[in-house]
Amino acid sequence: MAFSISKHPMIFFVTFPLPALLMVLGAIFNASAFLFIICGTWLGVAMMILYLPIETDSEQ
């Protein structure tokens, strides 16, 4: 059973904008590649766990 992310703004912030912001700050301050790998993984897992079940939920 999928839930709407828009009803939980903190979950949305921690899931998508925070890792994107960390990636941008890492690029500005010349962070290691490990930060980019972690943030990319964070975004990928978030998409699989939160976004894809909502898009593929076809049962009523």
PDB file of N, CA, C and O in Angstrom:
ATOM      1  N   MET A   1       0.848  -1.173   0.000  1.00  0.00           N
ATOM      2  CA  MET A   1       0.000   0.000   0.000  1.00  0.00           C
ATOM      3  C   MET A   1       0.894   1.236   0.000  1.00  0.00           C
ATOM      4  O   MET A   1       1.650   1.472   0.943  1.00  0.00           O
ATOM      5  N   ALA A   2       0.798   2.000  -1.042  1.00  0.00           N
ATOM      6  CA  ALA A   2       1.640   3.184  -1.179  1.00  0.00           C
ATOM      7  C   ALA A   2       0.956   4.384  -0.538  1.00  0.00           C
ATOM      8  O   ALA A   2      -0.271   4.465  -0.486  1.00  0.00           O
ATOM      9  N   PHE A   3       1.771   5.313  -0.052  1.00  0.00           N
ATOM     10  CA  PHE A   3       1.233   6.528   0.535  1.00  0.00           C
ATOM     11  C   PHE A   3       1.741   7.724  -0.255  1.00  0.00           C
ATOM     12  O   PHE A   3       2.716   7.620  -1.000  1.00  0.00           O
ATOM     13  N   SER A   4       1.081   8.845  -0.088  1.00  0.00           N
ATOM     14  CA  SER A   4       1.460  10.044  -0.824  1.00  0.00           C
ATOM     15  C   SER A   4       2.604  10.755  -0.108  1.00  0.00           C
ATOM     16  O   SER A   4       2.508  11.058   1.081  1.00  0.00           O
ATOM     17  N   ILE A   5       3.682  11.018  -0.836  1.00  0.00           N
ATOM     18  CA  ILE A   5       4.826  11.706  -0.247  1.00  0.00           C
ATOM     19  C   ILE A   5       4.467  13.152   0.087  1.00  0.00           C
ATOM     20  O   ILE A   5       5.043  13.731   1.008  1.00  0.00           O
ATOM     21  N   SER A   6       3.533  13.736  -0.642  1.00  0.00           N
ATOM     22  CA  SER A   6       3.167  15.137  -0.400  1.00  0.00           C
ATOM     23  C   SER A   6       2.528  15.339   0.970  1.00  0.00           C
ATOM     24  O   SER A   6       2.505  16.460   1.476  1.00  0.00           O
ATOM     25  N   LYS A   7       2.009  14.278   1.576  1.00  0.00           N
ATOM     26  CA  LYS A   7       1.427  14.387   2.918  1.00  0.00           C
ATOM     27  C   LYS A   7       2.497  14.408   3.997  1.00  0.00           C
ATOM     28  O   LYS A   7       2.211  14.740   5.147  1.00  0.00           O
ATOM     29  N   HIS A   8       3.713  14.062   3.643  1.00  0.00           N
ATOM     30  CA  HIS A   8       4.829  14.008   4.583  1.00  0.00           C
ATOM     31  C   HIS A   8       5.977  14.858   4.043  1.00  0.00           C
ATOM     32  O   HIS A   8       6.902  14.316   3.438  1.00  0.00           O
ATOM     33  N   PRO A   9       5.942  16.174   4.246  1.00  0.00           N
ATOM     34  CA  PRO A   9       6.960  17.043   3.635  1.00  0.00           C
ATOM     35  C   PRO A   9       8.368  16.780   4.154  1.00  0.00           C
ATOM     36  O   PRO A   9       9.332  16.981   3.416  1.00  0.00           O
ATOM     37  N   MET A  10       8.516  16.340   5.393  1.00  0.00           N
ATOM     38  CA  MET A  10       9.864  16.078   5.911  1.00  0.00           C
ATOM     39  C   MET A  10      10.475  14.859   5.234  1.00  0.00           C
ATOM     40  O   MET A  10      11.669  14.851   4.937  1.00  0.00           O
ATOM     41  N   ILE A  11       9.675  13.835   4.986  1.00  0.00           N
ATOM     42  CA  ILE A  11      10.169  12.663   4.264  1.00  0.00           C
ATOM     43  C   ILE A  11      10.599  13.062   2.864  1.00  0.00           C
ATOM     44  O   ILE A  11      11.633  12.601   2.382  1.00  0.00           O
ATOM     45  N   PHE A  12       9.824  13.911   2.203  1.00  0.00           N
ATOM     46  CA  PHE A  12      10.193  14.372   0.865  1.00  0.00           C
ATOM     47  C   PHE A  12      11.508  15.135   0.906  1.00  0.00           C
ATOM     48  O   PHE A  12      12.371  14.926   0.054  1.00  0.00           O
ATOM     49  N   PHE A  13      11.674  16.027   1.896  1.00  0.00           N
ATOM     50  CA  PHE A  13      12.898  16.825   1.979  1.00  0.00           C
ATOM     51  C   PHE A  13      14.121  15.954   2.232  1.00  0.00           C
ATOM     52  O   PHE A  13      15.158  16.138   1.594  1.00  0.00           O
ATOM     53  N   VAL A  14      14.006  15.008   3.158  1.00  0.00           N
ATOM     54  CA  VAL A  14      15.142  14.155   3.502  1.00  0.00           C
ATOM     55  C   VAL A  14      15.456  13.190   2.363  1.00  0.00           C
ATOM     56  O   VAL A  14      16.597  12.748   2.222  1.00  0.00           O
ATOM     57  N   THR A  15      14.459  12.860   1.553  1.00  0.00           N
ATOM     58  CA  THR A  15      14.646  11.868   0.516  1.00  0.00           C
ATOM     59  C   THR A  15      15.226  12.428  -0.774  1.00  0.00           C
ATOM     60  O   THR A  15      16.103  11.799  -1.366  1.00  0.00           O
ATOM     61  N   PHE A  16      14.767  13.586  -1.227  1.00  0.00           N
ATOM     62  CA  PHE A  16      15.203  14.082  -2.525  1.00  0.00           C
ATOM     63  C   PHE A  16      16.051  15.363  -2.466  1.00  0.00           C
ATOM     64  O   PHE A  16      17.179  15.330  -2.960  1.00  0.00           O
ATOM     65  N   PRO A  17      15.597  16.465  -1.908  1.00  0.00           N
ATOM     66  CA  PRO A  17      16.421  17.684  -1.940  1.00  0.00           C
ATOM     67  C   PRO A  17      17.687  17.620  -1.099  1.00  0.00           C
ATOM     68  O   PRO A  17      18.697  18.212  -1.480  1.00  0.00           O
ATOM     69  N   LEU A  18      17.666  16.922   0.033  1.00  0.00           N
ATOM     70  CA  LEU A  18      18.852  16.881   0.888  1.00  0.00           C
ATOM     71  C   LEU A  18      20.048  16.212   0.204  1.00  0.00           C
ATOM     72  O   LEU A  18      21.133  16.793   0.206  1.00  0.00           O
ATOM     73  N   PRO A  19      19.900  15.016  -0.381  1.00  0.00           N
ATOM     74  CA  PRO A  19      21.070  14.447  -1.055  1.00  0.00           C
ATOM     75  C   PRO A  19      21.490  15.252  -2.285  1.00  0.00           C
ATOM     76  O   PRO A  19      22.677  15.320  -2.604  1.00  0.00           O
ATOM     77  N   ALA A  20      20.522  15.861  -2.976  1.00  0.00           N
ATOM     78  CA  ALA A  20      20.873  16.710  -4.116  1.00  0.00           C
ATOM     79  C   ALA A  20      21.661  17.930  -3.644  1.00  0.00           C
ATOM     80  O   ALA A  20      22.633  18.329  -4.286  1.00  0.00           O
ATOM     81  N   LEU A  21      21.250  18.516  -2.536  1.00  0.00           N
ATOM     82  CA  LEU A  21      21.969  19.650  -1.964  1.00  0.00           C
ATOM     83  C   LEU A  21      23.368  19.246  -1.523  1.00  0.00           C
ATOM     84  O   LEU A  21      24.325  19.992  -1.733  1.00  0.00           O
ATOM     85  N   LEU A  22      23.495  18.072  -0.915  1.00  0.00           N
ATOM     86  CA  LEU A  22      24.810  17.584  -0.518  1.00  0.00           C
ATOM     87  C   LEU A  22      25.716  17.359  -1.725  1.00  0.00           C
ATOM     88  O   LEU A  22      26.918  17.619  -1.656  1.00  0.00           O
ATOM     89  N   MET A  23      25.150  16.878  -2.827  1.00  0.00           N
ATOM     90  CA  MET A  23      25.946  16.685  -4.036  1.00  0.00           C
ATOM     91  C   MET A  23      26.428  18.022  -4.597  1.00  0.00           C
ATOM     92  O   MET A  23      27.576  18.136  -5.025  1.00  0.00           O
ATOM     93  N   VAL A  24      25.564  19.023  -4.596  1.00  0.00           N
ATOM     94  CA  VAL A  24      25.956  20.345  -5.087  1.00  0.00           C
ATOM     95  C   VAL A  24      27.033  20.947  -4.193  1.00  0.00           C
ATOM     96  O   VAL A  24      28.022  21.487  -4.688  1.00  0.00           O
ATOM     97  N   LEU A  25      26.845  20.857  -2.878  1.00  0.00           N
ATOM     98  CA  LEU A  25      27.862  21.372  -1.958  1.00  0.00           C
ATOM     99  C   LEU A  25      29.177  20.603  -2.094  1.00  0.00           C
ATOM    100  O   LEU A  25      30.255  21.186  -1.978  1.00  0.00           O
ATOM    101  N   GLY A  26      29.086  19.313  -2.336  1.00  0.00           N
ATOM    102  CA  GLY A  26      30.289  18.525  -2.549  1.00  0.00           C
ATOM    103  C   GLY A  26      31.034  18.950  -3.803  1.00  0.00           C
ATOM    104  O   GLY A  26      32.265  18.960  -3.828  1.00  0.00           O
ATOM    105  N   ALA A  27      30.293  19.298  -4.836  1.00  0.00           N
ATOM    106  CA  ALA A  27      30.934  19.774  -6.065  1.00  0.00           C
ATOM    107  C   ALA A  27      31.578  21.138  -5.858  1.00  0.00           C
ATOM    108  O   ALA A  27      32.651  21.405  -6.400  1.00  0.00           O
ATOM    109  N   ILE A  28      30.942  21.989  -5.091  1.00  0.00           N
ATOM    110  CA  ILE A  28      31.490  23.325  -4.839  1.00  0.00           C
ATOM    111  C   ILE A  28      32.748  23.248  -3.988  1.00  0.00           C
ATOM    112  O   ILE A  28      33.725  23.945  -4.262  1.00  0.00           O
ATOM    113  N   PHE A  29      32.735  22.409  -2.958  1.00  0.00           N
ATOM    114  CA  PHE A  29      33.856  22.343  -2.017  1.00  0.00           C
ATOM    115  C   PHE A  29      34.824  21.195  -2.309  1.00  0.00           C
ATOM    116  O   PHE A  29      35.612  20.822  -1.439  1.00  0.00           O
ATOM    117  N   ASN A  30      34.778  20.633  -3.510  1.00  0.00           N
ATOM    118  CA  ASN A  30      35.704  19.583  -3.949  1.00  0.00           C
ATOM    119  C   ASN A  30      35.742  18.391  -2.988  1.00  0.00           C
ATOM    120  O   ASN A  30      36.799  18.026  -2.473  1.00  0.00           O
ATOM    121  N   ALA A  31      34.587  17.801  -2.760  1.00  0.00           N
ATOM    122  CA  ALA A  31      34.500  16.637  -1.879  1.00  0.00           C
ATOM    123  C   ALA A  31      35.012  15.393  -2.601  1.00  0.00           C
ATOM    124  O   ALA A  31      35.241  15.413  -3.810  1.00  0.00           O
ATOM    125  N   SER A  32      35.185  14.330  -1.856  1.00  0.00           N
ATOM    126  CA  SER A  32      35.678  13.085  -2.443  1.00  0.00           C
ATOM    127  C   SER A  32      34.578  12.413  -3.271  1.00  0.00           C
ATOM    128  O   SER A  32      33.399  12.755  -3.174  1.00  0.00           O
ATOM    129  N   ALA A  33      35.000  11.464  -4.074  1.00  0.00           N
ATOM    130  CA  ALA A  33      34.051  10.726  -4.908  1.00  0.00           C
ATOM    131  C   ALA A  33      33.110   9.884  -4.049  1.00  0.00           C
ATOM    132  O   ALA A  33      32.000   9.566  -4.476  1.00  0.00           O
ATOM    133  N   PHE A  34      33.540   9.526  -2.857  1.00  0.00           N
ATOM    134  CA  PHE A  34      32.708   8.726  -1.962  1.00  0.00           C
ATOM    135  C   PHE A  34      31.394   9.448  -1.638  1.00  0.00           C
ATOM    136  O   PHE A  34      30.348   8.805  -1.551  1.00  0.00           O
ATOM    137  N   LEU A  35      31.435  10.765  -1.459  1.00  0.00           N
ATOM    138  CA  LEU A  35      30.220  11.530  -1.189  1.00  0.00           C
ATOM    139  C   LEU A  35      29.238  11.421  -2.347  1.00  0.00           C
ATOM    140  O   LEU A  35      28.037  11.255  -2.133  1.00  0.00           O
ATOM    141  N   PHE A  36      29.747  11.513  -3.574  1.00  0.00           N
ATOM    142  CA  PHE A  36      28.876  11.427  -4.741  1.00  0.00           C
ATOM    143  C   PHE A  36      28.283  10.028  -4.896  1.00  0.00           C
ATOM    144  O   PHE A  36      27.131   9.880  -5.306  1.00  0.00           O
ATOM    145  N   ILE A  37      29.059   9.017  -4.574  1.00  0.00           N
ATOM    146  CA  ILE A  37      28.544   7.646  -4.637  1.00  0.00           C
ATOM    147  C   ILE A  37      27.451   7.443  -3.597  1.00  0.00           C
ATOM    148  O   ILE A  37      26.409   6.861  -3.898  1.00  0.00           O
ATOM    149  N   ILE A  38      27.679   7.916  -2.385  1.00  0.00           N
ATOM    150  CA  ILE A  38      26.680   7.777  -1.320  1.00  0.00           C
ATOM    151  C   ILE A  38      25.401   8.540  -1.667  1.00  0.00           C
ATOM    152  O   ILE A  38      24.304   8.006  -1.507  1.00  0.00           O
ATOM    153  N   CYS A  39      25.530   9.783  -2.139  1.00  0.00           N
ATOM    154  CA  CYS A  39      24.339  10.578  -2.484  1.00  0.00           C
ATOM    155  C   CYS A  39      23.589   9.978  -3.669  1.00  0.00           C
ATOM    156  O   CYS A  39      22.359   9.971  -3.684  1.00  0.00           O
ATOM    157  N   GLY A  40      24.313   9.479  -4.651  1.00  0.00           N
ATOM    158  CA  GLY A  40      23.659   8.827  -5.784  1.00  0.00           C
ATOM    159  C   GLY A  40      22.922   7.570  -5.367  1.00  0.00           C
ATOM    160  O   GLY A  40      21.819   7.301  -5.844  1.00  0.00           O
ATOM    161  N   THR A  41      23.531   6.800  -4.478  1.00  0.00           N
ATOM    162  CA  THR A  41      22.869   5.608  -3.951  1.00  0.00           C
ATOM    163  C   THR A  41      21.644   5.987  -3.138  1.00  0.00           C
ATOM    164  O   THR A  41      20.599   5.345  -3.237  1.00  0.00           O
ATOM    165  N   TRP A  42      21.780   7.034  -2.334  1.00  0.00           N
ATOM    166  CA  TRP A  42      20.668   7.532  -1.526  1.00  0.00           C
ATOM    167  C   TRP A  42      19.487   7.895  -2.427  1.00  0.00           C
ATOM    168  O   TRP A  42      18.353   7.504  -2.150  1.00  0.00           O
ATOM    169  N   LEU A  43      19.747   8.634  -3.494  1.00  0.00           N
ATOM    170  CA  LEU A  43      18.678   9.020  -4.411  1.00  0.00           C
ATOM    171  C   LEU A  43      18.086   7.803  -5.128  1.00  0.00           C
ATOM    172  O   LEU A  43      16.871   7.718  -5.309  1.00  0.00           O
ATOM    173  N   GLY A  44      18.937   6.871  -5.531  1.00  0.00           N
ATOM    174  CA  GLY A  44      18.444   5.680  -6.220  1.00  0.00           C
ATOM    175  C   GLY A  44      17.558   4.816  -5.343  1.00  0.00           C
ATOM    176  O   GLY A  44      16.504   4.354  -5.779  1.00  0.00           O
ATOM    177  N   VAL A  45      17.980   4.599  -4.121  1.00  0.00           N
ATOM    178  CA  VAL A  45      17.177   3.797  -3.194  1.00  0.00           C
ATOM    179  C   VAL A  45      15.875   4.514  -2.865  1.00  0.00           C
ATOM    180  O   VAL A  45      14.825   3.881  -2.758  1.00  0.00           O
ATOM    181  N   ALA A  46      15.940   5.822  -2.707  1.00  0.00           N
ATOM    182  CA  ALA A  46      14.723   6.589  -2.417  1.00  0.00           C
ATOM    183  C   ALA A  46      13.722   6.477  -3.565  1.00  0.00           C
ATOM    184  O   ALA A  46      12.519   6.357  -3.335  1.00  0.00           O
ATOM    185  N   MET A  47      14.217   6.517  -4.785  1.00  0.00           N
ATOM    186  CA  MET A  47      13.309   6.372  -5.927  1.00  0.00           C
ATOM    187  C   MET A  47      12.676   4.985  -5.946  1.00  0.00           C
ATOM    188  O   MET A  47      11.487   4.851  -6.234  1.00  0.00           O
ATOM    189  N   MET A  48      13.457   3.959  -5.643  1.00  0.00           N
ATOM    190  CA  MET A  48      12.920   2.596  -5.651  1.00  0.00           C
ATOM    191  C   MET A  48      11.911   2.378  -4.527  1.00  0.00           C
ATOM    192  O   MET A  48      10.892   1.719  -4.731  1.00  0.00           O
ATOM    193  N   ILE A  49      12.182   2.918  -3.358  1.00  0.00           N
ATOM    194  CA  ILE A  49      11.313   2.653  -2.210  1.00  0.00           C
ATOM    195  C   ILE A  49      10.073   3.539  -2.210  1.00  0.00           C
ATOM    196  O   ILE A  49       8.975   3.060  -1.927  1.00  0.00           O
ATOM    197  N   LEU A  50      10.229   4.814  -2.522  1.00  0.00           N
ATOM    198  CA  LEU A  50       9.111   5.750  -2.364  1.00  0.00           C
ATOM    199  C   LEU A  50       8.378   6.079  -3.666  1.00  0.00           C
ATOM    200  O   LEU A  50       7.153   6.204  -3.654  1.00  0.00           O
ATOM    201  N   TYR A  51       9.073   6.218  -4.763  1.00  0.00           N
ATOM    202  CA  TYR A  51       8.419   6.697  -5.981  1.00  0.00           C
ATOM    203  C   TYR A  51       7.857   5.562  -6.826  1.00  0.00           C
ATOM    204  O   TYR A  51       6.713   5.644  -7.273  1.00  0.00           O
ATOM    205  N   LEU A  52       8.622   4.516  -7.053  1.00  0.00           N
ATOM    206  CA  LEU A  52       8.168   3.447  -7.931  1.00  0.00           C
ATOM    207  C   LEU A  52       6.933   2.711  -7.444  1.00  0.00           C
ATOM    208  O   LEU A  52       6.079   2.392  -8.272  1.00  0.00           O
ATOM    209  N   PRO A  53       6.774   2.413  -6.133  1.00  0.00           N
ATOM    210  CA  PRO A  53       5.526   1.752  -5.721  1.00  0.00           C
ATOM    211  C   PRO A  53       4.279   2.591  -5.982  1.00  0.00           C
ATOM    212  O   PRO A  53       3.211   2.041  -6.248  1.00  0.00           O
ATOM    213  N   ILE A  54       4.400   3.908  -5.911  1.00  0.00           N
ATOM    214  CA  ILE A  54       3.251   4.774  -6.178  1.00  0.00           C
ATOM    215  C   ILE A  54       2.898   4.728  -7.661  1.00  0.00           C
ATOM    216  O   ILE A  54       1.719   4.698  -8.014  1.00  0.00           O
ATOM    217  N   GLU A  55       3.899   4.721  -8.526  1.00  0.00           N
ATOM    218  CA  GLU A  55       3.658   4.711  -9.967  1.00  0.00           C
ATOM    219  C   GLU A  55       3.168   3.364 -10.462  1.00  0.00           C
ATOM    220  O   GLU A  55       2.423   3.318 -11.441  1.00  0.00           O
ATOM    221  N   THR A  56       3.553   2.271  -9.833  1.00  0.00           N
ATOM    222  CA  THR A  56       3.174   0.956 -10.320  1.00  0.00           C
ATOM    223  C   THR A  56       2.020   0.336  -9.548  1.00  0.00           C
ATOM    224  O   THR A  56       1.658  -0.808  -9.820  1.00  0.00           O
ATOM    225  N   ASP A  57       1.430   1.051  -8.595  1.00  0.00           N
ATOM    226  CA  ASP A  57       0.330   0.526  -7.813  1.00  0.00           C
ATOM    227  C   ASP A  57      -0.949   0.600  -8.643  1.00  0.00           C
ATOM    228  O   ASP A  57      -1.583   1.652  -8.723  1.00  0.00           O
ATOM    229  N   SER A  58      -1.322  -0.516  -9.256  1.00  0.00           N
ATOM    230  CA  SER A  58      -2.491  -0.525 -10.127  1.00  0.00           C
ATOM    231  C   SER A  58      -3.698  -1.194  -9.472  1.00  0.00           C
ATOM    232  O   SER A  58      -4.802  -1.141 -10.015  1.00  0.00           O
ATOM    233  N   GLU A  59      -3.501  -1.820  -8.311  1.00  0.00           N
ATOM    234  CA  GLU A  59      -4.608  -2.470  -7.619  1.00  0.00           C
ATOM    235  C   GLU A  59      -5.359  -1.471  -6.765  1.00  0.00           C
ATOM    236  O   GLU A  59      -4.772  -0.530  -6.231  1.00  0.00           O
ATOM    237  N   GLN A  60      -6.650  -1.677  -6.640  1.00  0.00           N
ATOM    238  CA  GLN A  60      -7.484  -0.786  -5.838  1.00  0.00           C
ATOM    239  C   GLN A  60      -7.651  -1.324  -4.460  1.00  0.00           C
ATOM    240  O   GLN A  60      -8.326  -0.708  -3.634  1.00  0.00           O
TER     241      GLN A  60
END
